[in-house]
Amino acid sequence: MYKKFLLLILCCSLLIISGCNKGIEPEPVSSNVIGFSGKITFTGTWPIDVLRTHLVVFKNDILSVDDFSFLNLAFASYPIPSGSKEFSYTTMANNYFNLTLGEGTCRYIVVAQSKTALLSFDRADWVIVGVYYNIGDKSKPGIMTLRKGYINTGIDINVDFDNLPPQPPK
């Protein structure tokens, strides 16, 4: 009986020692992972006729209507629920088109709303309601650089429905 008890303790000890590895330390980020996360905060009254709201990230600035295209798209979130006060997101969980992010620079990160039921890349169908700005500089849209093995955090956007940002060309 004593030998069985000792064997049981030994087996449990081995399981605990080998199973904990590095305790509760988080898993390291894969060297191939590329992504970003943040929070969108909404103030003011949501428009009642809006059918879709998305976080949309473009590789290049929107200098003409042609730049508002799928070819320029780096990321789009699943629709943000209407009436939200806050929406936390990560590219790992909220990737609407399941796009693969690559290394590089994203130059236009916005929250856009549309009154159309069908998804469209017609610039006239969208209103930009929030823009990402680099900390301390609200004079121009912020730039985000994506790198392998790194998740950019704090890509936060404030949407004020009573004070919309400048609109890109329509």
N, C-alpha and C positions, 0 to 999 in steps of 0.2 A: 504494500500500500504506500509506504514511504517513497519507494522508487518511482511509482506512477505519479505521485504528487510532485516530486522533484522534476520528473520528465515534463509534466504539464507546465510547471513554472518556467522551465528552460525554453520550451516551445513558444510560450506566450512572450517571453523576453525577446527571443529572436524575431518574432513577428513585429513587436513594437519597435525594436531597434532598426530593423531593415525596412519597415513600412513608413517611418517618419522621414527618412532621407534628410531633408533640410528643414524639418519642422513645418511651420506655417508660412515659410518664405514663398513669395509668389513665383510662379514659373517664369523663366526668362523669356523675353520677347524673341520670337524667331527672327533670325537675321534676314528672312525674306519678307517679313510683314511690313506693310506700308499702310498708314492710316492716320486718322485724326478723330477727335471727339470734342464735344463742347455742349453748350446750353444756349437755347434761344429763349429770350424773355419777351413776353408780349404785354404791352400796355395800351390803353385806349379800348375802343369798341371795335370788335371784329366786324367786318362788312358782312351783311346777311346774304348777299348774292354770290359769295365766293364758294366754288365747288371743290377746289383743290389748293393746298398750300404745301410747298416743298422747300427743303434746303437744296440749293443748286450750286454746284461748283464748276466753273469754267476754267479751262487751261489759260486762255487769253482774255484780254479785255474785250468788252462788247463795244466796238467802235462803229459797227454798222449792223443792220438787221441780219446780215448773213452770218455774223459771229454768234448769234443766238441759235446754235445748231447742235445736233447730236455729235458731230465731228469735233466740236470744241468742248464737249461735255466731259468732265472728269468724274463727277459723282452727282447723284440725285437721291435724296432720302425718300423713304416711303411717305405717303401723305401725312401731314401733321394734323391731328384732330382739331376741328374748328372749335373756337372758344378756349383753347389752351392758354394758360397763363405762363407755363414753362414747358419746354420740350428738351430733354436731354437726349443726346444722340451719340452714336459711334459708327464709324464706317463699317465696322465688323458686323453690326446688327441691323443697320437701317439702309442698306444698299438696294434701292428700288430697281435699278436695271442690272444689278449684279455685275457692275463694271469692275475691272481689275485696275486698281490704282497703280500708277508707275511713278518712278522717281521724276522729279521735276518741280516746276513752279506753277501754282494756281493763282491767277490774277484777279478773279472775280468770284467772290463767295457771297451768296445772297439768299434771302428768303423771298420766294416769288409766289404770287397767288394768281389763280385763273378762274374765270367764270364759266369755262367750257367743261362739259362733261367728259369729252374725249381728250386724251393727252395730245398736246400739239407743240410743235417747235416754231410756231408762228409768233414772232415777237409781239405782235399786236394783241395776242391773247393773254399776255402776262403783265402784271404790275409788280415791280420790285418794292417790297415793303420793309426790308431790312438788309443792311450791308455789313459785312465783316470789315472792321478797321483794325490795323495794327495798333497796339497800345500807345496812347498818347498822340495819335495822328488821325483826326477825322476829316482831313482835307481831301483824302483820296482812298479808294478801296484798298484794303489790306492785301498783302501778298503772303502766301503760305508755301514753304518749300517742303516737299515730300522726299524722304530718304528711306532706304531699306533699313529695316531693323529699328525703326523709330515711329512711335505714335505721337503725333502732335496733339497736345491737350490745350484746353482753354480757347478753342476757336469758338468764341461766344459772340452772339449777335443780339442786339436789342432792337425790337420792332416796336415802334410807336405809331399806331394807326392815325394819330392826330398830327404827325409830323413825318411824312414819308420822305425818303431820300431822293436825290436826283435820279431821274429815269434814263437808262441808256437809249440810244436811237431806236425808233419804232419803224 
